[in-house]
Amino acid sequence: MGTEIRKTLIKSATLADGRNCDVLIEGGVIQAVAPSLTDTDALIFDASSMILMSGLVDLHTHLREPGKEDSETVLTGSRAGVKGGYVALSAMANTSPVADTAGVVEQVYRLGKSAGLLDVFPIGAVTQGIEGKVLAEIGAMADSVARVRVFSDDGNCVSDPLVMRRALEYVKKFGGVIAQHAQEPALTSGSQMNEGIVSATLGLKGWPAVAEEAIIARDVLLAEHVGSRLHICHLTTAGGVEIIRWAKARGIDVTAEVTPHHLLLTDESARSYDPIFKVNPPLRTEADVMALRHGLADGTIDIVATDHAPHPGESKECEWQEAAFGMLGLEHALSIVAATMVETGLMDWAGVQNRMSVAPARIGGYTDHGRDLAIGAPAHLTVINPKAPYRVDRDQLQSKSHNTPFHGMEFAARVVATFFHGEIVYQDGRGE
Amino acid sequence: MKHLLSIADISRGDAIRILDTATELARVSDTPMKKLPTLRGRTIVNLFAEDSTRTRISFEAAAKRLSADVINFSAKGSSVSKGESLKDTAQTLQAMGADAVIIRHGASGAPARLAACEWMSGAVINAGDGTHEHPSQALLDAFTIRKHLSQGREDLQGLRIAIVGDVLHSRVARSNVLLLTKLGAHVTLVAPPTLLPVGVESWPVTVSYDFDQVLESVDAVMMLRVQQERMNELFFPNAREYSRYFGLNTERLNSLHPGAIVMHPGPMNRGLEITADSADSARSVIIEQVTNGVSVRMAILYLLLAGDTSIEAGL
């Protein structure tokens, strides 16, 4: 690179708000946004009939490194991320060892830097070993090079109400947030799928909606009581949406996420007994899916987060109850949000930009992300072709794992390019 | 279809064909030379990844009476208990040339996985999977009920049957609800609310919490086994209270109408869900269920493996 200043001119893009603009990028930063720009030195990127938005930010990603490198690494997860249009991922803490010390979060942070495709922001564990008993070194992680602001025991619920209260209070010191995996363990011991008509027929142990809703209700009240900030991971139930709506109306500082798979799939898929559909929290009913979509549209649910959860083949090529929970999400999240929210008329592209870039960056405190496409903003951008139908192929993934439940499904919208600091880190059809 | 995975998969016509075939085959079992040459040279594997004596020996007897070669592959001492995956086991059986696998497994859906996968090509017969289904048990129960109560009809139209006990964890109950209603019977489930699944309201049955109220109006009472491990899982206060409300005792036995029969899939917990004198009473057909099991399982193997394609297509 040396002294060379790289310039790219994105031509004829449709911004999320509907404006048609050219965008000039230089030195990794947006230099101009205007209806008609020219620059003879710049590399031209033709974005006619494409949507251009601020780069996608995922607040919930399992990158598996350190410890489960057979499923995913920070590098392969980064490749999957940029293919899905992401410029920032939030690496969940349930690695091996658990990210409960400054040492581990700094390791993950550096692995992200060395992969260099996007920003990897480590999430710290709330409790040591995500065991729910003793607080992890939250302050040390916050003060580390990784500057952790989001803490989660995801995979496990912080089920002890006193531990949850203390964690909520403690992170107020630096404006942190506790991201709760809401699952009352006593109500879900051995659970395999949503408890309801389908589980009754299949003879699979049920995971009742109330086990999620009871924790959400408790935690919004705790957050109110101590005046702290709470984020609810992977909301799945209609009742959960109602509780969040109530809490927000009451002024409680709570945010919530929904995954692409919970926007699209239902517990009916379990009838195949194919554990590719086994996930925690489980796929729910059609009524829940509709409530989640409407909650996302009206802003009750703030963001879409993938809960990208890679697993090796043997973890899914087995009986349902032996199989691991989790499914891939990064590479098809945008397509699924377009299919379930935009193509259904529930949300426009500005809404997508908000729920997948602006709001997750705000919740995570990722100040370089989710910015307006304006002069001086870092050029982290996602280019989407809303009408380029394709069929998902589990053998054509960037992730190291293949456990996508979307194999064979057709989607209309796709990510065609991702810019990170002005560089094209992914472009459809080449340079994957 | 070439498998028997669940009652949900089979039609009323298939079920009646199995029962009729079992009736024919039962005659063979009554002759001194109990064997038919039908499945000579065919290899059937009994893959039992969960403890079971009666179902395994019943299938084994059925296969042997049809002259098949039977290999018993039980969990204890086999690689299944050493953590070998279902996939590896299936590929091993395929490599050995198994024509059919009779599988008993603790995981609901394990037979369905075996049948849907590309790991093996033989027929799969579900001999009980987790808390999902136990289709051959339901077929032998329907066979027994038909023999006693149908008065020559081919189905169970109009008969009233109570299934009593731990419906939540019972694969026998799930298969029987589907089969008995498919054959025209009216089924009432009797259990404490804790032992009925959430979602039972979608089943084609009546639900009652009061055994005594149901007794007088039923033609057959099917008692379900209460597993020992349920005792400490808060489903009911203790065994004594369970027996008091949901056990079949002499008093309840005497409230049944004269022609009603008493059934149990076995093994019984005498003194818990059924008293010894009820189990051994003249109304009890529990031992006969075991006998009928062999005939019904012969019929299943015969129809799946003996090459009658019109019937195979139906199954």
Boltz contact constraints between the chains, C-beta under 6 A:
constraints:
  - contact:
      token1: [A, 195]
      token2: [B, 198]
      max_distance: 6.0
  - contact:
      token1: [A, 196]
      token2: [B, 199]
      max_distance: 6.0
  - contact:
      token1: [A, 197]
      token2: [B, 199]
      max_distance: 6.0
  - contact:
      token1: [A, 197]
      token2: [B, 202]
      max_distance: 6.0
  - contact:
      token1: [A, 200]
      token2: [B, 197]
      max_distance: 6.0
  - contact:
      token1: [A, 200]
      token2: [B, 199]
      max_distance: 6.0
  - contact:
      token1: [A, 200]
      token2: [B, 200]
      max_distance: 6.0
  - contact:
      token1: [A, 202]
      token2: [B, 108]
      max_distance: 6.0
  - contact:
      token1: [A, 202]
      token2: [B, 132]
      max_distance: 6.0
  - contact:
      token1: [A, 203]
      token2: [B, 108]
      max_distance: 6.0
  - contact:
      token1: [A, 203]
      token2: [B, 130]
      max_distance: 6.0
  - contact:
      token1: [A, 203]
      token2: [B, 131]
      max_distance: 6.0
  - contact:
      token1: [A, 203]
      token2: [B, 132]
      max_distance: 6.0
  - contact:
      token1: [A, 204]
      token2: [B, 108]
      max_distance: 6.0
  - contact:
      token1: [A, 273]
      token2: [B, 109]
      max_distance: 6.0
  - contact:
      token1: [A, 273]
      token2: [B, 112]
      max_distance: 6.0
  - contact:
      token1: [A, 273]
      token2: [B, 113]
      max_distance: 6.0
  - contact:
      token1: [A, 317]
      token2: [B, 87]
      max_distance: 6.0
  - contact:
      token1: [A, 318]
      token2: [B, 85]
      max_distance: 6.0
  - contact:
      token1: [A, 318]
      token2: [B, 86]
      max_distance: 6.0
  - contact:
      token1: [A, 319]
      token2: [B, 86]
      max_distance: 6.0
  - contact:
      token1: [A, 319]
      token2: [B, 107]
      max_distance: 6.0
  - contact:
      token1: [A, 319]
      token2: [B, 110]
      max_distance: 6.0
  - contact:
      token1: [A, 319]
      token2: [B, 113]
      max_distance: 6.0
  - contact:
      token1: [A, 320]
      token2: [B, 109]
      max_distance: 6.0
  - contact:
      token1: [A, 321]
      token2: [B, 107]
      max_distance: 6.0
